[in-house]
Structure formats: structure tokens, C-alpha cells
Amino acid sequence: MTHETYTLNLYLLRHGKAVEDFANDFDRPLTPRGREQAKEKGQLLKKIVRSLNLIVCSPSSRTRETLDYLNINHFQSRVYFFKELYLATSDDLIKSIQNFKNTNSMLIIGHNPALHCLSHLFLSSSYSSSENPTKLTSFPTAALAHFSLNIQNCHELNIRQSNLIAFYP
């Protein structure tokens, strides 16, 4: 059995600021500030990312709207909406990552607490607490984390070989 290893550039993006009081949480739209946050993160992504093969997004209104306002169509990424990303756990996010083999760059647009928990999982597995470069005490709206992950045998995510490249609150 061949043990192929490749690097995945994983970008985790929390949706922009959403309306607080709304009848149905799933349908909460972005506020004007949330739309601006998404536009700003889209500009940032255009500066820091050379290619983006895949976008995996929660189907909630605020995450879809965030994707629209990113305005990153020039990447010509494949886009998937997974209902499992709404109210997801960090384990659900890991499964989403593992669903795609040989993808070298992926953006996940989702929600807290899953994004924050997954970031902590990557950081705590990669560093001792004394050498952790970023504590990531919060994952605010429109926060973007860039991790470099080693993937083995197409579907095996080795979280011990994950590195935080940058965090943009």
C-alpha cells in the first residue's frame, strides 16, 4: 500500500456579523457590518491565496451571504453546501475535510463553536501549550484561520502535522 502524503491549505472562515433577533436562526441574514466584513475578507483572500480548489459552506443564509460578498469567483472553485455544517461539531468539520481527496486548498465557511473548536484541536495537537504561537481565545465573526495540514492516504488527516500559518480576526 502506497503512503501518499500531500499538503492541504485549509482556510476556516466564520460567517460575517448576522442579525441578532430573527424568527429562525438558520435564516438570519448578515447585517450591513457583516456584509462589509465579508467583502474585506474576500479582498484578503485574493491577496493571500493563489488558488482555491474547493469551498465547503453551511447552507444557512448568513454563510451563503458571506460567500456571495466574498466575491471570489475568479478562483473558479467547486462549491458544495453541506447541511451538516450547520450546527456542526469539530468532528463534522474533520469529516468534511476527509470527504475530498487530493484537494490542495479548501475554504470552509461555517459557524462557531465548531470552527473555534477545530482550530483549538489543530493547535493543541501541534504545539505544547508553552509554545503555542496563538491562543485563539476567540473566533469572532468573519475571522479567518489558515492552516497547513498533512494528509496521508487520501483520507487520513494527521492533526499532529497541522500548522497555523495565519489568523485574521
URJOBEL-V903690 format. One record per backbone hydrogen bond with DSSP energy under -0.5 kcal/mol. CO is the residue of the C=O (numbers start at 1). NH is the residue of the N-H. Records with the same first field share a line. If there is no record, write none. Layout:
CO->NH + NH
This chain:
2->4
4->153
6->151
7->9
8->10 + 149
9->11 + 106
10->12 + 147
11->13 + 108
12->145
13->110
15->142
17->31
20->22
24->27
25->28
26->61
28->62
29->19
31->35
32->36
33->37
34->38
35->39
36->40
37->41
38->42
39->43
40->44
41->45
42->46
43->47
44->47 + 48
45->49
53->78
54->107
55->57 + 80
56->109
57->82
60->64
61->65
62->66
63->67
64->68
65->69
66->70
67->71
68->71
72->75
73->76
78->55
80->57 + 82
81->83
82->85
83->86
85->87 + 88
89->93
90->94
91->95
92->96
93->97
94->98
95->99
97->100
99->101
102->104
104->9
105->54
106->11
107->56 + 109
108->13 + 110
109->58
110->15
111->115
113->117
114->118
115->119
116->120
117->121
118->122
119->123
120->124
121->125
122->126
123->127
128->131 + 132
140->143
143->14
144->168
145->12 + 147
146->165 + 166
147->10 + 149
148->163
149->8 + 151
150->158
151->6
152->156
153->155
155->157
156->152 + 158
157->159
158->150 + 161
159->162
161->150
163->148 + 165
166->146
167->169
168->144
